[in-house]
Amino acid sequence: MKPDQVLSLLGIARKSGNVKTGSFQVEESVKGNKAFLVIHAKDASERTKKDLHDMCRYYQVPIREYGTRESLSKSVGREDIVVISITDENLSDAVLKKMDAKPL
C-alpha cells in the first residue's frame, strides 16, 4: 500500500464535499453523528491527540493518525490542517481499508 492512496482518497472526499477540517468543524461533525472517521496528523500536539481520542471514544467514531500537517493540508487543499473528519460512510470505509491494510 502506498501512502499516497490514502491521501488521494482524502482529496476525493474533499471534492465530493465529505470532509470537515479543523478542530471546530470536526468536533461538530462528531457530536452531530455525521463523522464516520477522524484523522489527525502525526505532528499534532499531544493535547490535541488526547482530546480527539477521548471525544471519538465517547462518540464511538473511528480515529486514526496519518501523515503530517503538510500532507493532510495538501490532500484537502487547505493550509495548516491537523485534523479532518470524513462524513461519508463509503469513503470512510475505503480510507480505513487502505490505512489498516497489512503490508506484504
N, CA, C and O atoms as a MOPAC input file, in Angstrom:
PM7 MOZYME 1SCF
protein

 N      0.84200 1    -1.18600 1     0.00000 1
 C      0.00000 1     0.00000 1     0.00000 1
 C      0.88200 1     1.24200 1     0.00000 1
 O      1.80400 1     1.36200 1     0.80700 1
 N      0.59600 1     2.14900 1    -0.89800 1
 C      1.33800 1     3.39500 1    -0.96900 1
 C      0.59600 1     4.45000 1    -0.15600 1
 O     -0.62700 1     4.55500 1    -0.24200 1
 N      1.33700 1     5.23600 1     0.63500 1
 C      0.68200 1     6.26400 1     1.45700 1
 C     -0.14500 1     7.24200 1     0.63400 1
 O     -1.15600 1     7.74800 1     1.12200 1
 N      0.25900 1     7.52000 1    -0.59700 1
 C     -0.47100 1     8.49300 1    -1.39200 1
 C     -1.87400 1     8.01400 1    -1.76500 1
 O     -2.71400 1     8.83100 1    -2.14500 1
 N     -2.14600 1     6.71900 1    -1.66700 1
 C     -3.50100 1     6.21900 1    -1.94000 1
 C     -4.48800 1     6.76400 1    -0.90900 1
 O     -5.60800 1     7.13900 1    -1.25700 1
 N     -4.08400 1     6.80700 1     0.33400 1
 C     -4.93600 1     7.35900 1     1.39000 1
 C     -5.15200 1     8.84200 1     1.14600 1
 O     -6.28000 1     9.33200 1     1.21200 1
 N     -4.07200 1     9.55400 1     0.86400 1
 C     -4.18700 1    10.99500 1     0.63200 1
 C     -5.03700 1    11.29100 1    -0.60100 1
 O     -5.77300 1    12.27800 1    -0.62900 1
 N     -4.93800 1    10.44500 1    -1.60900 1
 C     -5.77700 1    10.60900 1    -2.80500 1
 C     -7.25100 1    10.43800 1    -2.46000 1
 O     -8.09600 1    11.19000 1    -2.94400 1
 N     -7.55800 1     9.45400 1    -1.62800 1
 C     -8.94700 1     9.25500 1    -1.19600 1
 C     -9.44000 1    10.45100 1    -0.38100 1
 O    -10.60900 1    10.82400 1    -0.47300 1
 N     -8.56700 1    11.04400 1     0.40400 1
 C     -8.96300 1    12.24000 1     1.16300 1
 C     -9.27800 1    13.39500 1     0.21500 1
 O    -10.20200 1    14.17200 1     0.45400 1
 N     -8.50500 1    13.49800 1    -0.85600 1
 C     -8.77500 1    14.52700 1    -1.85900 1
 C    -10.11400 1    14.30000 1    -2.54000 1
 O    -10.84600 1    15.25500 1    -2.79900 1
 N    -10.44300 1    13.05400 1    -2.83300 1
 C    -11.73800 1    12.72200 1    -3.43400 1
 C    -12.86600 1    13.07000 1    -2.46300 1
 O    -13.89000 1    13.62600 1    -2.86100 1
 N    -12.66800 1    12.74000 1    -1.19200 1
 C    -13.68000 1    13.05600 1    -0.18200 1
 C    -13.90000 1    14.57100 1    -0.09400 1
 O    -15.03400 1    15.02800 1     0.04400 1
 N    -12.81800 1    15.34100 1    -0.17400 1
 C    -12.94200 1    16.80400 1    -0.13100 1
 C    -13.70700 1    17.31500 1    -1.34000 1
 O    -14.60400 1    18.14700 1    -1.20500 1
 N    -13.35800 1    16.82400 1    -2.51400 1
 C    -14.01600 1    17.28500 1    -3.74000 1
 C    -15.49800 1    16.94600 1    -3.75700 1
 O    -16.29500 1    17.64800 1    -4.37900 1
 N    -15.86600 1    15.86800 1    -3.07200 1
 C    -17.27500 1    15.48600 1    -3.02800 1
 C    -18.01500 1    16.14200 1    -1.85400 1
 O    -19.19600 1    15.87900 1    -1.63100 1
 N    -17.30600 1    16.99400 1    -1.11200 1
 C    -17.94000 1    17.71400 1    -0.01500 1
 C    -18.12600 1    16.89300 1     1.24700 1
 O    -18.98400 1    17.20700 1     2.07200 1
 N    -17.32700 1    15.84300 1     1.40400 1
 C    -17.49200 1    14.94000 1     2.53500 1
 C    -16.34400 1    15.00000 1     3.54000 1
 O    -16.06100 1    14.02100 1     4.23000 1
 N    -15.68700 1    16.15500 1     3.61800 1
 C    -14.59700 1    16.34200 1     4.57200 1
 C    -14.85400 1    17.59200 1     5.39000 1
 O    -15.23600 1    18.63200 1     4.85300 1
 N    -14.64300 1    17.48300 1     6.69100 1
 C    -14.65800 1    18.64200 1     7.58400 1
 C    -13.23700 1    18.82400 1     8.08200 1
 O    -12.56800 1    17.84800 1     8.42300 1
 N    -12.76500 1    20.07400 1     8.12800 1
 C    -11.39700 1    20.34300 1     8.53500 1
 C    -11.37500 1    21.27100 1     9.74600 1
 O    -12.27000 1    22.09300 1     9.94600 1
 N    -10.33400 1    21.11400 1    10.53700 1
 C    -10.16400 1    21.96400 1    11.70700 1
 C    -10.92400 1    21.44200 1    12.91200 1
 O    -11.92300 1    20.73500 1    12.77900 1
 N    -10.44100 1    21.79800 1    14.07100 1
 C    -10.99200 1    21.26600 1    15.32600 1
 C    -12.47500 1    21.53800 1    15.48700 1
 O    -13.22800 1    20.64000 1    15.86600 1
 N    -12.90700 1    22.75400 1    15.20900 1
 C    -14.31300 1    23.10800 1    15.43500 1
 C    -15.24600 1    22.30800 1    14.53200 1
 O    -16.21600 1    21.72100 1    15.01000 1
 N    -14.96200 1    22.28100 1    13.23300 1
 C    -15.82600 1    21.55400 1    12.29700 1
 C    -15.80600 1    20.05500 1    12.55800 1
 O    -16.83800 1    19.39100 1    12.45400 1
 N    -14.64100 1    19.52100 1    12.89600 1
 C    -14.53600 1    18.09200 1    13.18400 1
 C    -15.34800 1    17.76500 1    14.43300 1
 O    -16.09100 1    16.78400 1    14.45300 1
 N    -15.20800 1    18.58100 1    15.47100 1
 C    -15.96600 1    18.35000 1    16.70400 1
 C    -17.47200 1    18.40200 1    16.43500 1
 O    -18.22400 1    17.56800 1    16.94000 1
 N    -17.90700 1    19.37600 1    15.64400 1
 C    -19.32800 1    19.47100 1    15.26900 1
 C    -19.80000 1    18.21200 1    14.55100 1
 O    -20.87600 1    17.68900 1    14.84100 1
 N    -18.98800 1    17.72900 1    13.60900 1
 C    -19.39800 1    16.55000 1    12.83400 1
 C    -19.44600 1    15.30000 1    13.70700 1
 O    -20.31900 1    14.45200 1    13.52100 1
 N    -18.53100 1    15.17800 1    14.64600 1
 C    -18.53200 1    14.00800 1    15.53500 1
 C    -19.73700 1    14.07100 1    16.47000 1
 O    -20.48400 1    13.10100 1    16.59300 1
 N    -19.92000 1    15.20500 1    17.12100 1
 C    -21.02000 1    15.34000 1    18.08400 1
 C    -22.38300 1    15.31600 1    17.40800 1
 O    -23.38300 1    14.97600 1    18.04000 1
 N    -22.43300 1    15.67500 1    16.12700 1
 C    -23.68300 1    15.64300 1    15.37900 1
 C    -23.93100 1    14.31000 1    14.68400 1
 O    -24.84100 1    14.19300 1    13.86400 1
 N    -23.12700 1    13.31400 1    15.01000 1
 C    -23.24000 1    11.97300 1    14.42600 1
 C    -23.12700 1    11.98500 1    12.90900 1
 O    -23.77800 1    11.18800 1    12.23300 1
 N    -22.31200 1    12.87400 1    12.37200 1
 C    -22.11600 1    12.94800 1    10.92400 1
 C    -20.74900 1    12.42300 1    10.49700 1
 O    -20.52800 1    12.16300 1     9.31400 1
 N    -19.83900 1    12.26600 1    11.44200 1
 C    -18.48600 1    11.80300 1    11.12100 1
 C    -18.42500 1    10.28100 1    11.18400 1
 O    -18.93100 1     9.66100 1    12.11900 1
 N    -17.79300 1     9.69100 1    10.16300 1
 C    -17.59400 1     8.24600 1    10.14000 1
 C    -16.12900 1     7.88200 1    10.40000 1
 O    -15.80000 1     6.72700 1    10.66800 1
 N    -15.25800 1     8.89300 1    10.31300 1
 C    -13.83100 1     8.66800 1    10.55600 1
 C    -13.18200 1    10.01100 1    10.85900 1
 O    -13.48600 1    11.01800 1    10.22100 1
 N    -12.28800 1    10.01300 1    11.83800 1
 C    -11.48200 1    11.19700 1    12.15300 1
 C    -10.02400 1    10.82800 1    11.93500 1
 O     -9.57800 1     9.75400 1    12.33900 1
 N     -9.28800 1    11.72500 1    11.29400 1
 C     -7.86100 1    11.51300 1    11.04400 1
 C     -7.11200 1    12.73300 1    11.55300 1
 O     -7.47800 1    13.87000 1    11.25200 1
 N     -6.05300 1    12.48700 1    12.33100 1
 C     -5.21300 1    13.60200 1    12.76400 1
 C     -3.78400 1    13.36200 1    12.31000 1
 O     -3.35900 1    12.22500 1    12.10400 1
 N     -3.05700 1    14.45700 1    12.15900 1
 C     -1.66700 1    14.39400 1    11.71000 1
 C     -0.78100 1    13.83800 1    12.82200 1
 O     -1.06000 1    14.01600 1    14.00800 1
 N      0.27700 1    13.17200 1    12.42000 1
 C      1.23500 1    12.63300 1    13.38400 1
 C      1.89300 1    13.74200 1    14.19000 1
 O      2.27700 1    13.53800 1    15.34100 1
 N      2.02100 1    14.92500 1    13.57800 1
 C      2.68100 1    16.02700 1    14.27800 1
 C      1.70100 1    16.97200 1    14.97000 1
 O      2.04600 1    18.11700 1    15.26200 1
 N      0.49200 1    16.50200 1    15.23300 1
 C     -0.44900 1    17.26800 1    16.05400 1
 C      0.07300 1    17.27100 1    17.49200 1
 O      0.83100 1    16.38100 1    17.87900 1
 N     -0.32500 1    18.25800 1    18.27500 1
 C      0.13200 1    18.31800 1    19.67200 1
 C     -0.44500 1    17.14300 1    20.46200 1
 O     -1.49700 1    16.60300 1    20.11800 1
 N      0.25100 1    16.76400 1    21.51100 1
 C     -0.21400 1    15.65900 1    22.35300 1
 C     -1.57700 1    15.97800 1    22.95900 1
 O     -2.41700 1    15.08900 1    23.09600 1
 N     -1.80000 1    17.22600 1    23.31900 1
 C     -3.08600 1    17.64100 1    23.89300 1
 C     -4.20900 1    17.45500 1    22.86900 1
 O     -5.27600 1    16.93400 1    23.19400 1
 N     -3.96000 1    17.88300 1    21.63900 1
 C     -4.94900 1    17.72800 1    20.57000 1
 C     -5.26200 1    16.25600 1    20.34800 1
 O     -6.42800 1    15.87500 1    20.24000 1
 N     -4.23000 1    15.43400 1    20.28200 1
 C     -4.42000 1    13.99500 1    20.08200 1
 C     -5.27600 1    13.39500 1    21.19900 1
 O     -6.21100 1    12.64000 1    20.93300 1
 N     -4.95200 1    13.73500 1    22.44600 1
 C     -5.69600 1    13.20200 1    23.58700 1
 C     -7.15900 1    13.63200 1    23.52400 1
 O     -8.05900 1    12.81100 1    23.70000 1
 N     -7.39700 1    14.92300 1    23.27300 1
 C     -8.77400 1    15.43300 1    23.20300 1
 C     -9.56500 1    14.73500 1    22.09700 1
 O    -10.72000 1    14.35800 1    22.29600 1
 N     -8.94100 1    14.56500 1    20.93500 1
 C     -9.61800 1    13.90200 1    19.81100 1
 C     -9.92500 1    12.44000 1    20.12900 1
 O    -11.02800 1    11.96000 1    19.87000 1
 N     -8.95000 1    11.74500 1    20.68600 1
 C     -9.15600 1    10.32300 1    21.01000 1
 C    -10.24200 1    10.16100 1    22.06500 1
 O    -11.06800 1     9.25300 1    21.97100 1
 N    -10.24800 1    11.03300 1    23.06600 1
 C    -11.28300 1    10.97100 1    24.10600 1
 C    -12.67000 1    11.19800 1    23.49700 1
 O    -13.61400 1    10.46400 1    23.79100 1
 N    -12.78000 1    12.21900 1    22.64800 1
 C    -14.07000 1    12.53700 1    22.02300 1
 C    -14.53200 1    11.38900 1    21.12100 1
 O    -15.69600 1    10.99100 1    21.16800 1
 N    -13.63000 1    10.86400 1    20.31000 1
 C    -14.00600 1     9.79400 1    19.38600 1
 C    -14.36100 1     8.51100 1    20.13100 1
 O    -15.25200 1     7.77400 1    19.70900 1
 N    -13.67700 1     8.24500 1    21.22500 1
 C    -14.01400 1     7.06700 1    22.02600 1
 C    -15.42600 1     7.22800 1    22.59100 1
 O    -16.22700 1     6.29400 1    22.54400 1
 N    -15.72800 1     8.41000 1    23.12300 1
 C    -17.04400 1     8.66000 1    23.71500 1
 C    -18.15800 1     8.52800 1    22.67800 1
 O    -19.19000 1     7.91300 1    22.94800 1
 N    -17.95000 1     9.11000 1    21.48400 1
 C    -18.98300 1     9.09300 1    20.44000 1
 C    -18.86200 1     7.87800 1    19.51300 1
 O    -19.61800 1     7.75500 1    18.55000 1
 N    -17.91700 1     6.98800 1    19.80200 1
 C    -17.70900 1     5.75200 1    19.05300 1
 C    -17.46600 1     6.00100 1    17.55900 1
 O    -18.09800 1     5.39200 1    16.69600 1
 N    -16.53700 1     6.90900 1    17.28800 1
 C    -16.13000 1     7.21800 1    15.92200 1
 C    -14.68900 1     6.73600 1    15.76000 1
 O    -13.83800 1     7.06400 1    16.58700 1
 N    -14.39900 1     5.96500 1    14.71100 1
 C    -13.01500 1     5.52100 1    14.49000 1
 C    -12.09000 1     6.72200 1    14.30500 1
 O    -12.46700 1     7.72100 1    13.69300 1
 N    -10.88400 1     6.61400 1    14.83800 1
 C     -9.89200 1     7.67900 1    14.69300 1
 C     -8.55700 1     7.04700 1    14.33500 1
 O     -8.19500 1     5.99100 1    14.85400 1
 N     -7.83400 1     7.70300 1    13.44600 1
 C     -6.52000 1     7.22600 1    13.02900 1
 C     -5.54900 1     8.39900 1    12.96100 1
 O     -5.93700 1     9.54900 1    12.75800 1
 N     -4.28100 1     8.06700 1    13.13700 1
 C     -3.20300 1     9.03000 1    12.96200 1
 C     -2.59400 1     8.74500 1    11.60000 1
 O     -2.27000 1     7.60200 1    11.27900 1
 N     -2.43900 1     9.80200 1    10.79700 1
 C     -1.89600 1     9.57100 1     9.45300 1
 C     -1.26000 1    10.83700 1     8.91600 1
 O     -1.80800 1    11.92900 1     9.06700 1
 N     -0.12200 1    10.69300 1     8.30000 1
 C      0.52500 1    11.80600 1     7.61700 1
 C      0.94900 1    12.92500 1     8.55000 1
 O      0.92600 1    12.79700 1     9.77400 1
 N      1.33200 1    14.01400 1     7.92900 1
 C      1.75800 1    15.20900 1     8.65300 1
 C      0.78500 1    16.33800 1     8.35900 1
 O     -0.09900 1    16.20700 1     7.51200 1
 N      0.95500 1    17.44700 1     9.06600 1
 C      0.13700 1    18.63100 1     8.77800 1
 C      0.23400 1    18.98000 1     7.28900 1
 O     -0.76300 1    19.27200 1     6.62800 1
 N      1.45200 1    18.93900 1     6.79700 1
 C      1.68700 1    19.31800 1     5.40100 1
 C      0.97100 1    18.37700 1     4.42800 1
 O      0.32300 1    18.84000 1     3.48900 1
 N      1.08100 1    17.06300 1     4.64000 1
 C      0.47000 1    16.11900 1     3.70400 1
 C     -1.05500 1    16.14200 1     3.79800 1
 O     -1.73700 1    16.06100 1     2.77600 1
 N     -1.59600 1    16.25100 1     5.00900 1
 C     -3.05800 1    16.34500 1     5.15000 1
 C     -3.56700 1    17.63400 1     4.51100 1
 O     -4.58000 1    17.63400 1     3.81100 1
 N     -2.85400 1    18.73000 1     4.75900 1
 C     -3.25800 1    20.02800 1     4.19600 1
 C     -3.27200 1    19.97700 1     2.67400 1
 O     -4.21300 1    20.44600 1     2.03300 1
 N     -2.22600 1    19.40600 1     2.11200 1
 C     -2.12400 1    19.31300 1     0.65700 1
 C     -3.23900 1    18.44600 1     0.08100 1
 O     -3.79200 1    18.76200 1    -0.97300 1
 N     -3.56800 1    17.35800 1     0.76800 1
 C     -4.56800 1    16.43000 1     0.24200 1
 C     -5.96900 1    17.03900 1     0.20500 1
 O     -6.77700 1    16.67500 1    -0.65000 1
 N     -6.26500 1    17.95800 1     1.12200 1
 C     -7.60000 1    18.56900 1     1.15200 1
 C     -7.59000 1    20.01100 1     0.65100 1
 O     -8.61200 1    20.69500 1     0.71300 1
 N     -6.44300 1    20.47800 1     0.15500 1
 C     -6.37000 1    21.80300 1    -0.45200 1
 C     -6.55400 1    22.95900 1     0.51400 1
 O     -7.09500 1    23.99800 1     0.13600 1
 N     -6.11500 1    22.80000 1     1.74800 1
 C     -6.18600 1    23.85700 1     2.75200 1
 C     -4.81600 1    24.01300 1     3.39300 1
 O     -3.91300 1    23.20800 1     3.16400 1
 N     -4.67300 1    25.06000 1     4.19900 1
 C     -3.40200 1    25.27200 1     4.88600 1
 C     -3.49700 1    24.89900 1     6.35700 1
 O     -4.53300 1    25.09200 1     6.99300 1
 N     -2.41100 1    24.36700 1     6.88800 1
 C     -2.24100 1    24.06800 1     8.30900 1
 C     -3.37300 1    23.22700 1     8.89700 1
 O     -3.95400 1    23.58300 1     9.92200 1
 N     -3.67600 1    22.12100 1     8.24400 1
 C     -4.72400 1    21.20700 1     8.70700 1
 C     -4.09400 1    20.12600 1     9.58800 1
 O     -3.14800 1    19.44900 1     9.18600 1
 N     -4.63700 1    19.98100 1    10.79000 1
 C     -4.13600 1    18.99900 1    11.73800 1
 C     -5.12100 1    17.84600 1    11.88100 1
 O     -4.72500 1    16.71400 1    12.15500 1
 N     -6.41300 1    18.13900 1    11.69500 1
 C     -7.43300 1    17.11500 1    11.88900 1
 C     -8.53200 1    17.26400 1    10.84600 1
 O     -8.91800 1    18.37600 1    10.48500 1
 N     -9.03400 1    16.11900 1    10.36400 1
 C    -10.16500 1    16.12300 1     9.43100 1
 C    -11.13200 1    15.01900 1     9.83900 1
 O    -10.76600 1    14.06500 1    10.52600 1
 N    -12.37100 1    15.17600 1     9.39800 1
 C    -13.32900 1    14.08800 1     9.54900 1
 C    -13.94200 1    13.81700 1     8.18400 1
 O    -14.07800 1    14.72100 1     7.36000 1
 N    -14.30800 1    12.56900 1     7.95800 1
 C    -14.97100 1    12.17300 1     6.72100 1
 C    -16.42000 1    11.89100 1     7.06100 1
 O    -16.72200 1    11.13500 1     7.98500 1
 N    -17.32100 1    12.51400 1     6.29400 1
 C    -18.74800 1    12.43900 1     6.60100 1
 C    -19.52500 1    11.54200 1     5.64600 1
 O    -20.75400 1    11.59500 1     5.59900 1
 N    -18.81200 1    10.72400 1     4.88900 1
 C    -19.45500 1     9.75800 1     4.00200 1
 C    -18.99500 1     8.36400 1     4.42600 1
 O    -17.79700 1     8.09700 1     4.51800 1
 N    -19.95300 1     7.48700 1     4.68100 1
 C    -19.62700 1     6.16200 1     5.20100 1
 C    -18.80300 1     5.33400 1     4.22300 1
 O    -17.84800 1     4.67400 1     4.63100 1
 N    -19.15400 1     5.35700 1     2.94400 1
 C    -18.41800 1     4.55300 1     1.95600 1
 C    -16.98500 1     5.04400 1     1.79500 1
 O    -16.05500 1     4.24100 1     1.72700 1
 N    -16.80700 1     6.35300 1     1.73500 1
 C    -15.45100 1     6.89700 1     1.61900 1
 C    -14.63400 1     6.59700 1     2.86300 1
 O    -13.45300 1     6.26400 1     2.76500 1
 N    -15.24600 1     6.71000 1     4.02400 1
 C    -14.50200 1     6.42200 1     5.26000 1
 C    -14.10600 1     4.94100 1     5.31100 1
 O    -13.00900 1     4.60900 1     5.76000 1
 N    -14.98700 1     4.06300 1     4.85600 1
 C    -14.65400 1     2.63300 1     4.80400 1
 C    -13.47000 1     2.38300 1     3.87400 1
 O    -12.57700 1     1.59900 1     4.19300 1
 N    -13.46800 1     3.05100 1     2.72500 1
 C    -12.37300 1     2.88200 1     1.76300 1
 C    -11.04900 1     3.38100 1     2.35300 1
 O    -10.01100 1     2.74000 1     2.18700 1
 N    -11.09200 1     4.51800 1     3.03700 1
 C     -9.87300 1     5.05400 1     3.65900 1
 C     -9.39200 1     4.12200 1     4.75500 1
 O     -8.19900 1     3.83000 1     4.83900 1
 N    -10.30000 1     3.65100 1     5.59300 1
 C     -9.91800 1     2.72700 1     6.66500 1
 C     -9.28300 1     1.45600 1     6.11200 1
 O     -8.30400 1     0.96400 1     6.67200 1
 N     -9.82200 1     0.92400 1     5.03000 1
 C     -9.26000 1    -0.28600 1     4.43200 1
 C     -7.83200 1    -0.04400 1     3.96500 1
 O     -6.95500 1    -0.88600 1     4.16000 1
 N     -7.60200 1     1.11400 1     3.34600 1
 C     -6.22700 1     1.44700 1     2.88900 1
 C     -5.29800 1     1.64200 1     4.08000 1
 O     -4.16100 1     1.17000 1     4.06300 1
 N     -5.77300 1     2.33400 1     5.11600 1
 C     -4.92900 1     2.60500 1     6.28600 1
 C     -4.61800 1     1.34100 1     7.07300 1
 O     -3.50400 1     1.17100 1     7.56900 1
 N     -5.58500 1     0.47000 1     7.18700 1
 C     -5.43500 1    -0.71600 1     8.03600 1
 C     -4.88100 1    -1.93400 1     7.28800 1
 O     -4.66800 1    -2.98900 1     7.88600 1
 N     -4.65000 1    -1.78400 1     5.98000 1
 C     -4.12500 1    -2.90600 1     5.18900 1
 C     -2.73600 1    -3.27200 1     5.69900 1
 O     -1.90000 1    -2.40500 1     5.95300 1
 N     -2.51300 1    -4.54500 1     5.83800 1
 C     -1.21800 1    -5.03200 1     6.29000 1
 C     -0.26500 1    -5.06400 1     5.10400 1
 O     -0.58200 1    -5.64200 1     4.06400 1
 N      0.91100 1    -4.44100 1     5.25600 1
 C      1.89700 1    -4.51400 1     4.15300 1
 C      2.38300 1    -5.95300 1     3.97200 1
 O      2.50100 1    -6.71700 1     4.93000 1
 N      2.65900 1    -6.29200 1     2.72100 1
 C      3.12300 1    -7.66700 1     2.43200 1
 C      4.53300 1    -7.88600 1     2.88100 1
 O      5.07100 1    -8.98000 1     2.71300 1

